[in-house]
């Protein structure tokens, strides 16, 4: 049993005992409703054991118990009901607490009248049994603690988001520095190789195949590094891409000769910016790999808006990994840079990524991204 439940049990037993003692010590004339009154006193106190799990139910039970023992002639303050009001407001059920309190303010005098008290004495005794000041104090205490807990949760969430943002900024800074350095070195290699090829041809000499391979590899590496670096810098200059920009990716893929199709299912609720950005990058990386390395003729992109989850699936009919390691890795092969980046983005959001060959041929990338802030 948790510490909170132990505390609730102790409080409930203590209040039930206090109400029972108050009922036994009160001066009153014996009636046929004594057993009912004592049972209502104990039931109202013991009901508080569930005040955290079912605050509205406890509110109703304590109110009914209070009216029951008042009608039985037990002029005992409604202490259990005040605790129930505090618990209900703390849990956020303010309207239920207000409605129940209005019913109690009208019901206590009627219960005292039913017990046989004269009208004037009944209304006077009702003010002593259920004082409005104590009722307001119980609700105010519950609301104050609820606000304090909410501010504490918000502060904790803000600290986590700040730490995550700083980590992302540092990783982006390192990536830019690395790309700048690599771009410079690759450019030097490319220029030297092109000069060597030019001089060899100018002299009428045979150009070695290894030198031509170095030149071509340098050109390709410089082109890919430049495109990656521009994408990194565009994150600062341009608004972040999201799910609404995926149709543009599919149109560009179709314009390049790939038979690409987009399917969107489910109710399109608001998607958090981080989730939308990750979904865009997954589709972008997947279509890029399909166009460059998969030798595919068709590709399908499916976005499924599910309750609490955004599912992205990209299928193609290509040959999958061609050994270049550009993200089109099978389940058993070493993941490429593209797949690693996708997996890091998805994991950072608490999602799940699956990538591998399909049984019917081709390759599939599937990601599940939670859209609820939890």
Protein Blocks (a to p, Z undefined) as FASTA:
>chain_A
ZZklmmmmmmmmmmmmmmmmmmmmpccdddfklmmmmmmmmmmmmmmmmmmmmmmlmmmm
mmmmmmmmmmnopacdffklmmmmmmmmmnopamlmmmmmmmmmmmmmmmmmmnopafkl
mmmmmmmmmcfklmmmmmmmmmmmmmmmmmmmmmmmmmmmmmmmmmmmmmmmmmmmmmmm
mmmmmmmmmmmmmmmmmmmmmnopacdfklmmmmmmmmmmmmmmmmmmmmmmmmmmpccd
dfklmmmmmmmmmmnopacddddedjdddddfklmmmmmmmmmmmmmmmmmmnopabdcd
dddddehiacdddddfbebjnhlonopacfkbccdfklmmmmmmmmmnopacdddddfkg
pjdddddddfbdZZ
